[in-house]
Structure formats: C-alpha cells, structure tokens
Amino acid sequence: MAKRFKCEVGFGDSLLFLLGWTLLIIITFGLASPFFIFSLIKFMINKTVLIEE
C-alpha cells in the first residue's frame, strides 16, 4: 500500500490567512513577522491529510 500526503488548502483559506497576517504585521510594525513562519507551518500541517492507496 502506498501512502502519500495531500495538502487541502483552498484559495480562500490561504487568502484569508495571508491577509490576516499582513494586517497583523502592519499593525505591530513588524513585531509579528518572526511568528508568521511558525503559524504558516502549523496552518499547512493542519490542512494536510494522509492518503492510503
């Protein structure tokens, strides 16, 4: 049996995520930018599923 990962991120989900973080980075004058990468990794992992074929 082959197993593979599939990331099920839609356009709307990614757009809202990026707009939210852009707004947060602008409001905090860049202080939130180091946390963006960790949040992006968490977002992608939460949207990833394992498919067994």
C-alpha positions as CSV (number, residue, x, y, z in Angstrom):
1,M,0.0,0.0,0.0
2,A,1.3,3.4,-1.0
3,K,0.8,6.3,1.3
4,R,1.2,9.9,0.4
5,F,0.4,13.3,1.9
6,K,-2.0,15.8,0.3
7,C,-2.4,19.4,1.4
8,E,-6.0,20.5,1.0
9,V,-5.7,24.3,1.2
10,G,-8.2,26.3,-0.8
11,F,-7.6,29.7,-2.3
12,G,-10.0,31.4,0.1
13,D,-8.3,29.8,3.1
14,S,-4.8,30.9,2.0
15,L,-6.0,34.4,1.1
16,L,-7.6,35.0,4.4
17,F,-4.6,33.6,6.2
18,L,-2.2,35.9,4.3
19,L,-4.4,39.0,4.6
20,G,-4.8,38.4,8.4
21,W,-1.1,38.1,8.9
22,T,-0.3,41.1,6.7
23,L,-2.7,43.2,8.7
24,L,-1.2,41.9,11.9
25,I,2.4,42.7,10.8
26,I,1.4,46.2,9.7
27,I,-0.4,46.9,13.0
28,T,2.5,45.7,15.1
29,F,5.2,47.4,13.0
30,G,6.8,44.1,12.1
31,L,6.9,42.6,15.5
32,A,4.7,39.7,14.5
33,S,6.8,38.8,11.5
34,P,9.0,36.2,13.3
35,F,5.9,34.3,14.3
36,F,4.5,34.2,10.8
37,I,6.7,31.3,9.7
38,F,5.6,29.1,12.7
39,S,2.0,30.0,12.1
40,L,2.3,29.1,8.4
41,I,3.9,25.8,9.2
42,K,1.1,25.0,11.6
43,F,-1.5,26.1,9.1
44,M,-0.1,23.8,6.4
45,I,0.2,20.8,8.7
46,N,-3.4,21.2,9.9
47,K,-4.6,21.1,6.3
48,T,-2.6,18.1,5.3
49,V,-4.1,14.6,5.2
50,L,-2.6,11.1,4.7
51,I,-4.0,9.2,1.7
52,E,-3.6,5.4,1.5
53,E,-3.8,3.9,-1.9
